[in-house]
Amino acid sequence: MRKTLDLPELLDALDPQASLVQRHLWLIHLIDWLRGDAKSISATHKRLALLLDTLQQRPQTREQLRGWW
C-alpha cells in the first residue's frame, strides 16, 4: 500500500524536468490524494477546490505544473 502524501508534499515534489515515469508516479499520487478514502464525492470536490486555491496562492508551483503538463 502506498503512503498518501499531503498536498504540500505533493506540490513540493512536482518536477517538470523529471523522467516520464516519475511524472506519471507523481500524477498517481495526486489522484490518490484527490480521491482520499473514495467514500465521499463531496470530499473529493473539496480537495480539488483546495488544490486549485493552493495553486492560486503559489504562482511558482502553478508555473511548474504548467511546465510539467
C-alpha positions as CSV (number, residue, x, y, z in Angstrom):
1,M,0.0,0.0,0.0
2,R,1.3,3.4,-1.0
3,K,1.7,6.2,1.6
4,T,-0.7,9.1,0.7
5,L,1.2,12.3,0.6
6,D,-0.3,15.5,1.8
7,L,-0.9,18.4,-0.6
8,P,2.2,20.5,0.4
9,E,4.4,17.4,0.0
10,L,2.9,16.6,-3.4
11,L,3.4,20.2,-4.7
12,D,6.9,20.4,-3.3
13,A,7.7,17.1,-5.2
14,L,6.5,18.5,-8.5
15,D,9.4,18.4,-11.0
16,P,8.7,19.4,-14.6
17,Q,12.2,18.0,-15.5
18,A,11.5,14.6,-14.0
19,S,11.5,11.5,-16.2
20,L,8.2,10.5,-17.8
21,V,8.0,7.6,-15.3
22,Q,8.5,9.9,-12.3
23,R,5.9,12.3,-13.7
24,H,3.4,9.5,-14.0
25,L,4.1,8.4,-10.5
26,W,3.6,12.0,-9.3
27,L,0.2,12.1,-11.1
28,I,-0.8,8.8,-9.5
29,H,0.0,10.3,-6.0
30,L,-2.0,13.4,-6.9
31,I,-5.0,11.3,-7.9
32,D,-4.7,9.3,-4.8
33,W,-4.7,12.5,-2.7
34,L,-7.8,13.8,-4.6
35,R,-9.7,10.6,-4.1
36,G,-8.9,10.4,-0.4
37,D,-10.7,7.3,1.0
38,A,-13.0,7.3,-2.0
39,K,-16.1,7.3,0.2
40,S,-17.3,10.8,-0.5
41,I,-17.7,12.7,-3.8
42,S,-18.1,15.9,-1.8
43,A,-14.8,15.4,0.0
44,T,-13.1,14.8,-3.4
45,H,-14.6,18.1,-4.7
46,K,-13.4,19.9,-1.6
47,R,-9.9,18.5,-2.2
48,L,-10.0,19.6,-5.9
49,A,-11.1,23.1,-4.8
50,L,-8.2,23.2,-2.2
51,L,-5.8,22.2,-4.9
52,L,-7.0,25.0,-7.2
53,D,-7.0,27.5,-4.4
54,T,-3.5,26.5,-3.4
55,L,-2.2,26.8,-6.9
56,Q,-3.7,30.3,-7.0
57,Q,-1.6,31.2,-3.9
58,R,1.5,29.5,-5.2
59,P,2.3,31.1,-8.6
60,Q,5.7,29.4,-8.8
61,T,4.1,26.0,-8.3
62,R,1.4,26.8,-10.8
63,E,4.1,27.6,-13.4
64,Q,5.9,24.3,-12.5
65,L,2.7,22.4,-13.1
66,R,2.2,24.1,-16.4
67,G,5.7,23.1,-17.4
68,W,5.1,19.6,-16.1
69,W,1.9,19.3,-18.1
